[in-house]
Amino acid sequence: MLSQLKSWVTRSEKRNAAESAADILARWEIRIAPEGMVLRPRTTTVGAEDMRRIAERIIEVQQTGDPMPVTFDFSGVNVIGPQWTIVLAFLVNVARRCSSRCRIVGLQGQPAAAADLYCTSRGAAALVASQAA
């Protein structure tokens, strides 16, 4: 009975991991370039759940494999949110936990305004920092 339970749990974990990976790949274009890993959302909106999933995987890969620089390319993104502080908190968390350089490129419109508010507002920076911890 115990071996059957272990087998079921293992199969379930593998299936969940495969579904999670497929979901991430459906939402993010991921490529390895000479300058490191480049991640580009496949949608024009990046929400907290999308960011949580990709952040967890990046941190896992960076901590278990050879660390490489990570670039988030938001050039196709029109909206971060609706909880933009949480999305930025996940980005801050990735940057803090990875031993390699992390950066964001292609900010425009609302995403650029949110990042600018974060950079210029002590209150917003404190809120994002507290959520990343």
C-alpha positions in Angstrom: 0.0 0.0 0.0 2.8 2.4 0.9 4.6 1.8 -2.4 1.4 2.4 -4.3 0.9 5.7 -2.5 4.6 6.7 -3.2 4.1 5.8 -6.9 0.9 7.8 -7.1 2.5 10.8 -5.4 5.6 10.6 -7.7 3.4 10.4 -10.9 1.2 13.3 -9.6 4.3 15.4 -8.9 5.7 14.7 -12.4 2.3 15.5 -14.0 2.0 18.7 -12.0 5.5 19.7 -12.9 4.8 19.0 -16.6 1.6 21.0 -16.5 3.3 23.8 -14.7 6.2 23.9 -17.3 3.7 23.8 -20.2 1.7 26.6 -18.6 4.9 28.7 -18.2 6.0 28.1 -21.8 2.5 29.0 -23.0 2.8 32.4 -21.2 6.5 33.2 -21.6 9.0 33.0 -24.5 12.2 31.7 -22.9 15.5 31.7 -24.8 19.1 31.3 -23.9 21.3 33.9 -25.6 25.0 34.7 -25.3 24.1 37.4 -22.8 22.1 34.9 -20.6 18.5 33.9 -20.2 15.9 36.2 -21.9 12.3 36.0 -20.8 9.5 37.7 -22.8 5.8 37.5 -21.9 3.7 36.2 -24.7 0.8 38.4 -23.6 0.4 42.2 -23.3 -0.5 41.9 -19.6 1.7 40.4 -16.8 -0.2 39.6 -13.6 1.0 38.5 -10.2 0.4 34.8 -10.8 2.3 34.8 -14.1 5.2 36.5 -12.3 5.1 34.2 -9.3 5.4 31.1 -11.5 8.2 32.3 -13.6 10.0 33.8 -10.6 9.9 30.5 -8.7 11.4 28.6 -11.7 14.1 31.1 -12.3 15.2 31.1 -8.7 15.1 27.2 -8.7 17.2 27.1 -11.9 19.7 29.7 -10.7 20.2 28.0 -7.4 20.5 24.4 -8.7 22.4 25.0 -12.0 25.0 27.3 -13.4 23.8 30.8 -12.7 23.4 33.0 -15.7 22.2 36.6 -16.2 18.5 37.0 -16.6 16.8 39.7 -18.7 13.0 40.3 -18.6 12.0 41.8 -21.9 8.7 43.7 -21.4 8.7 45.4 -24.8 5.4 43.8 -25.7 3.7 44.4 -22.3 1.1 47.2 -22.0 -0.1 46.5 -18.4 1.5 45.2 -15.3 -1.0 44.2 -12.7 -3.7 44.7 -11.6 -1.4 44.3 -8.5 1.7 45.9 -10.0 3.4 46.1 -6.6 3.3 42.4 -6.2 4.6 41.9 -9.8 7.5 44.2 -9.0 8.0 42.4 -5.6 8.6 39.2 -7.5 11.1 40.9 -9.8 12.9 42.3 -6.8 12.9 38.8 -5.2 14.4 37.2 -8.3 17.1 39.9 -8.4 17.9 39.4 -4.7 18.0 35.6 -4.8 20.0 35.1 -8.0 23.7 35.3 -7.9 23.7 36.6 -11.5 22.7 40.0 -12.9 19.0 40.5 -13.4 17.5 43.4 -15.5 14.4 44.6 -17.2 14.3 46.0 -20.7 11.6 47.4 -22.9 9.5 49.2 -20.3 6.9 51.6 -21.8 3.5 53.0 -21.0 1.9 51.8 -17.7 4.7 49.3 -16.9 7.3 52.1 -17.2 5.1 54.4 -15.1 4.8 51.7 -12.4 8.6 51.1 -12.3 9.2 54.9 -12.2 6.8 55.3 -9.3 8.6 52.5 -7.5 11.9 54.1 -8.2 10.9 57.6 -7.0 8.4 56.8 -4.2 9.9 55.7 -0.9 6.5 54.4 0.2 6.1 52.3 -3.0 9.6 51.0 -2.7 9.1 50.0 0.9 5.8 48.2 0.0 7.5 46.3 -2.9 10.5 45.4 -0.7 8.3 44.2 2.1 6.4 41.9 -0.3 9.6 40.5 -1.8 10.9 39.3 1.5 
